[in-house]
């Protein structure tokens, strides 16, 4: 594996860096700095997406004919690194999630309608996968979709649905038949969230944010023209999509940035012995260990990058990277909470730029303690979900045990 960037790669990196230096105004920088989860402030995310789309960079993973960039895997990686280094808020997740699936499996009509509106931010997506009792074991989902002429009629509910309260479309999985093998009989559908019979109930997180929801369907009619792929063939599309969600090839650079920021903060926090926290051997050892884990993850990501550049699928690497990345991310939030000390006990959601409204009562005064300390407990609470979403880490280990070790 050659880790030397070419002259063209370095020139591209400088071009991307210059773009973010120019376009990242104070509001966008604050939105990125004060994120507490993988979801950015909604308005900041859309504002940046429109700037990227105007530059032709709104969908790095899409083919150019659909408004994408036709970038190489290396260019996409470098772009993501520079976006993270600039502290930019994350883009709307429909770009990364449903876009590639529409390109791979959609009809010409579906591509023509959904892709440009997703690119511009006019269509905001939510993901309807998990159900009460069917989350990590996604193939056990039961929400029925009854064939009725030109429509499928759905009744049931989806849960932990991020941004369902602001999304105007949902991509989701429903059961169109019951087969001996759970993965059969699942259909991938595109649902207009304004359809009669759709209702959304908020789920407020322990950090006080309203990001997740439970969505109820009461005899909701989904036109068959909004089936992605074939009826009963949804599981293959879901697996294709989850590979994109799990194989984040730039988790390590973001973790390294967070660790470096934590190191700088620890250099301003008094330790128990009167010195700075960063000088205490026990904490310094934890921080150095976390940095080494991030570097190890980066090597793994670069190996996967090399394989993908050669036309291979990330395959099992997606499960490995998802597991290592989310567990290290949680560890970093634990170290940040340790550095926050007694300031970490204060509930200060007014200091964040959350991915949803903060609905629990809170004060509106000045920050108690340093800003990193105010954000630490909120990020800690948010990141507990990291090892659950996109297929729990226990499921990922089962996949690796079966497919890689033959257990």
Secondary structure, 3 states (H helix, E strand, C coil): CCCCCCHHHHHHHHHHHHHHHHHCCHHHHHHHHCCCCCCCCHHHHHHHHHHHHHHCCCCCCCCHHHCCCCCCHHHHHHHHHHHHHCCCCCCCHHHHCHHHHHHHHCCHHHHHHHHHHHHHCCCCEEEECCECCECCCHHHCCCEEEEECCEEEEEEEEECCCCCCCCCEEEEEEECCCCCCCCCCEEEEEEECCCCCEEEEEEECCCCEEEEEEEEEEEEEEEHHHEECCCCEHHHHHHHHHHHHHCCCCHHHHHHHHHHHHHHHHCCCECCCCCEHHHCHHHHHHHHHHHHHHHHHHHHHHHHHHHHHCCCCCCHHHHHHHHHHHHHHHHHHHHHHHHHHHHHHCCCHHHCCCCCEECCCCCCCCCCCCHHHHHHHHHHHHHHHHHCCCCCHHHHHHHHHHHCCCC
